[in-house]
Amino acid sequence: MPDLHDVVELAAANGHLAVISTIRADGTVQASLVNAGTSTHPKTGQKVLALVAGGRVKLANLRARPTTTVTFHHRWNWITIEGIAELAGPDDTKLGLSPDELTALLRTIFADAGGTHDDWTTYDRTMAQERRAAVLIRPTRIYGN
């Protein structure tokens, strides 16, 4: 069975692109393309799948129904991670992160998902203005080929 170490390898092979699926209020699936990677949960220290998310629909779905599925692929190789999402952002304060801790977490996840930035001050300002949130997914099942 694949694990998060396998996710790291496959994510790097495809530019950290993945499809995240969330559940709408009517039970149908909403999917979108994201950059994701593995990161360390800021409170538990456990490895999690992580991404920085914006968008009203995806975040609303995850707040109401945190069960989610993320799939990475490269050519015909794929890995799917099913899990429970926790959010940390300006509108999601359950983890109790300070503003500085949230800023550091968003930067870390962005880098863990393959991102680079020449101007972190601008990045931080954009994340705050767009009310972006860290999505931390504790895997409950990982499978693939």
N, C-alpha and C positions, 0 to 999 in steps of 0.2 A: 504494500500500500504506500502511495506517495505521502510525503509529509511537507512541512513548511520549508525544509531545506530544498526539496524538489521545486517548490514554488519559486524560490529565489532564482534558481537556474533558468527555469522556463520564462519567468518574468523578464529577466535580463535579455533573453534571446529575442523577445518580441517588443522591446522598448517599453516594457512594463504596462502594455495595454491589456485591459481586461474588460469583460462585460459584467456589470453588476445587475442583478435582478432583485427588485423589491416587490412587495405585495401592496396593491392598491386597496382602498376601502371596500371595493366591490369583489375582491378576491382575485382579480386578474393580475397579470404580471406586467410590471414596467421595467424595461431594460435600458441601460445606457452604457456608453463606452467611457472608461475612466483610466487614469494611470494609478496603479496600486503596487504595493510591495509589502515586504514583511518589516515590522518595526517592533519596538518594545513598548508594552503598555506602561503609561506613566505612573500608575499606582500599584499594579501587581508585579511588574517586572517580567511578565510572561511575554513570549513572542506571539504576535497577532498579525493578521493581515490588516493593512491600513491604507487609507486614502484620504485625500482632502476633497470634500464635496461642497458644492454649492447647488443651487437649483431648488426651488420651492418644492417640487413634487417628490424628488428622491429623498430629501431630508424629512418631509412630512410623513412619507411612507415609513421610513426607518424609525421615526419617533413613535409612531402608532403601532407598528408591527416590525420589530427589530430583526426578525428572521430574514436572512438574505443569502444569496448565492452569488459567487464570483467565479468566472471562468477565464483562465489564461490559455492561449494556444500559440503555437509556433509550428507552421506547416500542419502536419497531421498529428502532432503531439499536443495534448491538452491536459489540464488539471483543473478540477472544480473544487472549490472550498465552500462548504455550507457552514453557516454559523450564526451567531447572535451578535448584533452590532451595538456598540456603545458610542454615543456621540459626545464630543467636547467642542464647544464653540461659544460664541457670544449669546446664543439662544439655548444652549445646552450646557448647564452648569452642574449637572449631577456629580461629576467627578471631582468638583471642588478645586479646579486648577486656577491659579492666580493668572492675571493677564500676561505676565512674563512667562509663566509655564506654558500657557496656551500658545503664545507666539513661538516659543522654542519647539513645542510639539508639532505645530503646523510646518515649520521649517524642516524638522527632522523627517516627518512623513513625506514631504515633497521630495527631499533628497533620497530617501529610501525607495521612492517610486521612480527613481531615475532622473529627477529634475535637478537643474542647476539654475543659479540666478546670479546676475552681476550686481544687482541692487536690492539687497534684502529689505531696506527701509521701504522701498516702493512695494515689494512683495507683501510685507506686513500690512501696509496701508490698504492695499487691494483686498487682502483677506478680511480685514476688519470692515471695510466698506461693503463688501459683498456678503458679509455675515457667513463666511465659509466655516465649515466644521470639520474636525477630525473624525473619521469613522474608523473605529477600532473593532475588528471582527475576531471574536474568539471562535476558532474552528470547532465544529462539532463532528464534521465528517470531511475527509479529503479523499478524492478519488480521481482517476484518470488513466491514461494509457502510457 
